[in-house]
């Protein structure tokens, strides 16, 4: 996933010191506000850091578009939006943030979403369900995106596949675990994988669906305490499936989500979006910004 946004707005909090911990329960939805207007905001571990709200909320909040427009690429589909700097309250007091808005919501059921990267707390603890007997906790390195885009992108865990880093996005709000085409090729080579089954259309973001097939692994892929043997593959994605057993030659799409300011740039990102089909085994996901870790507690 690539997030490009060329801006220089400072990240200002309205308060003397930063709180240290936020616990997010359930689906992360809570009553907050944008420019003083009440709104249901969802804190989402799989979302980009910059708050994304609906155009309807932007109108109610009387936001005026600034010089930076947004463009999201979901496969061949382009989702365009506008942005402005305003005060937004996630439940612990208002802070100044750049907010983007689009006609189609990033996720259904909320006026807006935000990932853990730009929340003011140092530790974001997603409590998915009660802790169960026999759980193990394991920490993965937490990485973001580099350069000018670093504050605005998603926060990933990092694993090694075939001796090279691969990004893991934690997305319990989506059922199916899905890999980009490039990531699937690497995983299949390292863990004896083969494509199977028919193509299924799966929603990725903003209501946009993309074709997905199933990848079966003879040797499981370890992600912290989890062991993955089956995952989905975006067959028309950024990368190539030509060397993957069971695949036909597939055309390439742009990477999943791109946000652009004055410049446009494409880079390859090999990532797996870990869904509830595997995260249902976990009671919590903790993003520790100071330690630069993502900690999973799972059976």
DATA-V890792 format. One record per run of one state. SS is the DSSP state (2 for helix, 1 for strand, 0 for the rest). FROM is the first residue (numbers start at 1). TO is the last residue. Records with the same first field share a line. If there is no record, write none. Layout:
SS = FROM-TO  FROM-TO
This chain:
0 = 1-11  14-20  26-28  35-36  44-50  61-69  75-76  90-93  103-111  115-115  119-122  128-135  144-146  153-155  162-163  171-177  180-180  192-192  206-207  224-225  235-270  275-275  280-281  289-292  299-299
1 = 12-13  21-25  29-34  37-43  51-54  70-74  77-89  94-102  112-114  123-127  136-143  156-161  164-170  178-179  193-205  208-223  226-234  271-274  282-288  293-298
2 = 55-60  116-118  147-152  181-191  276-279
